[in-house]
Amino acid sequence: MREHKIEEIRHLTNSAYVLRMERNGFNFQTGQFVMISPGKLALQREYSVYSGENDPFLEVLIREVEEGIVSKQLKLLAPGDRVKLDGPFGFFKFHPGMFPSKKFIFVATGTGISPFHSFVRTFPGLDYQLIHGVRFGNEAYEHNNFDKNRITLCTSGDASGNFEGRVTDYVASQKLHAETQYFLCGNSEMITEMFDILTAKGVPVENIYSEVYF
Ligand SMILES: Cc1cc2nc3c(=O)[nH]c(=O)nc-3n(C[C@H](O)[C@H](O)[C@H](O)COP(=O)(O)OP(=O)(O)OC[C@H]3O[C@@H](n4cnc5c(N)ncnc54)[C@H](O)[C@@H]3O)c2cc1C
């Protein structure tokens, strides 16, 4: 296990924050996750890497879970503190050259936007559409880092998004192309429902990739 110093914490909402750590020679492929443990605690949790493969720092996007332990502890850290880090892990790896079609649809709920932020940062010029589902518009985490013509915000708790409702309702209302590559990240309920919607619309299972957070 390695130790990484915190360089910065950006608070995006009352509960969501970006933890920037020193890169310290850490290598990963975009889409992978790390296990992080706040210095004092032995407990560790998985977090997708939010920064790009070529960034000089390492970032993760975390939402504090009200009843949670680690996401709460990490939020209390300050620049100069250290976290323990393990990894990289996971098979949600992305490289545009891996796929026969170069058209991508990314579907995220909440902090599930994190690996897609890393994809887009690592591969500028990517042909993607990102559909991000949140409750309220203020959870559109750093959408300015994406091409505004390639992002659709779905809000289920207010009318501030491009679409009022859940990501699953939005995708169900769209015409889809079977050869597009679909990437899903976030809560298991969204991923299960999305799988059913995509396959019912004729998308072959081999064109669907998913990462479940909880
Ligand atoms: C591969 C992978 C990647 C992940 N990447 C991220 C990431 O980039 N950003 C991120 O914020 N989280 C991510 N998670 C979730 C993260 O690992 C923790 O589960 C989360 O931070 C809660 O940890 P905790 O110790 O605070 O809460 P715990 O004490 O472990 O859990 C408390 C309860 O909250 C539930 N829970 C866990 N996550 C959430 C959530 N986001 N919203 C609501 N309830 C939840 C748990 O199922 C549990 O019932 C990822 C999980 C996996 C498996």
The ligand as a MOL file (V3000), in Angstrom:
LIG
                    3D

  0  0  0     0  0            999 V3000
M  V30 BEGIN CTAB
M  V30 COUNTS 53 58 0 0 0
M  V30 BEGIN ATOM
M  V30 1 C -15.7350 -0.2090 -8.2720 0
M  V30 2 C -16.3160 0.8920 -7.3740 0
M  V30 3 C -15.9990 2.2210 -7.6450 0
M  V30 4 C -16.5510 3.2280 -6.8510 0
M  V30 5 N -16.2510 4.5270 -7.1580 0
M  V30 6 C -16.8220 5.5250 -6.4380 0
M  V30 7 C -16.5500 6.9030 -6.7890 0
M  V30 8 O -15.8260 7.2090 -7.7480 0
M  V30 9 N -17.1460 7.8520 -6.0190 0
M  V30 10 C -17.9650 7.5530 -4.9440 0
M  V30 11 O -18.4690 8.4820 -4.2840 0
M  V30 12 N -18.2130 6.2690 -4.6050 0
M  V30 13 C -17.6470 5.2600 -5.3060 0
M  V30 14 N -17.8890 3.9580 -4.9420 0
M  V30 15 C -18.6060 3.6860 -3.6620 0
M  V30 16 C -17.5590 3.7120 -2.5240 0
M  V30 17 O -16.6440 2.6370 -2.6680 0
M  V30 18 C -18.1820 3.5790 -1.1370 0
M  V30 19 O -19.0970 2.5020 -1.1290 0
M  V30 20 C -18.9040 4.8490 -0.6780 0
M  V30 21 O -18.0040 5.9560 -0.6280 0
M  V30 22 C -19.5050 4.6310 0.7220 0
M  V30 23 O -18.4840 4.2980 1.6130 0
M  V30 24 P -18.6530 4.6400 3.1730 0
M  V30 25 O -17.5680 3.9340 3.9360 0
M  V30 26 O -18.7890 6.1040 3.3770 0
M  V30 27 O -20.0580 4.0060 3.5090 0
M  V30 28 P -20.3520 2.5300 4.0700 0
M  V30 29 O -20.2730 2.5920 5.5350 0
M  V30 30 O -19.4890 1.5350 3.3610 0
M  V30 31 O -21.8130 2.3130 3.4870 0
M  V30 32 C -22.9960 2.8370 4.0050 0
M  V30 33 C -24.1660 2.4580 3.1040 0
M  V30 34 O -24.2330 3.3320 1.9680 0
M  V30 35 C -24.4190 2.6030 0.7460 0
M  V30 36 N -23.7600 3.3890 -0.3360 0
M  V30 37 C -22.5070 3.2340 -0.8270 0
M  V30 38 N -22.2430 4.1710 -1.7610 0
M  V30 39 C -23.3680 4.9310 -1.8640 0
M  V30 40 C -23.7190 6.0460 -2.6390 0
M  V30 41 N -22.8630 6.6100 -3.5290 0
M  V30 42 N -24.9480 6.5860 -2.4640 0
M  V30 43 C -25.8260 6.0620 -1.5740 0
M  V30 44 N -25.5520 4.9830 -0.8060 0
M  V30 45 C -24.3410 4.4290 -0.9410 0
M  V30 46 C -23.7500 1.2800 1.0090 0
M  V30 47 O -24.3280 0.2830 0.1520 0
M  V30 48 C -24.0990 1.0410 2.4880 0
M  V30 49 O -25.3830 0.4830 2.6160 0
M  V30 50 C -17.3800 2.9150 -5.7350 0
M  V30 51 C -17.6750 1.5700 -5.4840 0
M  V30 52 C -17.1670 0.5760 -6.2750 0
M  V30 53 C -17.5100 -0.8740 -5.9800 0
M  V30 END ATOM
M  V30 BEGIN BOND
M  V30 1 1 1 2
M  V30 2 1 2 3
M  V30 3 2 2 52
M  V30 4 2 3 4
M  V30 5 1 4 5
M  V30 6 1 4 50
M  V30 7 2 5 6
M  V30 8 1 6 7
M  V30 9 1 6 13
M  V30 10 2 7 8
M  V30 11 1 7 9
M  V30 12 1 9 10
M  V30 13 2 10 11
M  V30 14 1 10 12
M  V30 15 2 12 13
M  V30 16 1 13 14
M  V30 17 1 14 15
M  V30 18 1 14 50
M  V30 19 1 15 16
M  V30 20 1 16 17
M  V30 21 1 16 18
M  V30 22 1 18 19
M  V30 23 1 18 20
M  V30 24 1 20 21
M  V30 25 1 20 22
M  V30 26 1 22 23
M  V30 27 1 23 24
M  V30 28 2 24 25
M  V30 29 1 24 26
M  V30 30 1 24 27
M  V30 31 1 27 28
M  V30 32 2 28 29
M  V30 33 1 28 30
M  V30 34 1 28 31
M  V30 35 1 31 32
M  V30 36 1 32 33
M  V30 37 1 33 34
M  V30 38 1 33 48
M  V30 39 1 34 35
M  V30 40 1 35 36
M  V30 41 1 35 46
M  V30 42 1 36 37
M  V30 43 1 36 45
M  V30 44 2 37 38
M  V30 45 1 38 39
M  V30 46 1 39 40
M  V30 47 2 39 45
M  V30 48 1 40 41
M  V30 49 2 40 42
M  V30 50 1 42 43
M  V30 51 2 43 44
M  V30 52 1 44 45
M  V30 53 1 46 47
M  V30 54 1 46 48
M  V30 55 1 48 49
M  V30 56 2 50 51
M  V30 57 1 51 52
M  V30 58 1 52 53
M  V30 END BOND
M  V30 END CTAB
M  END
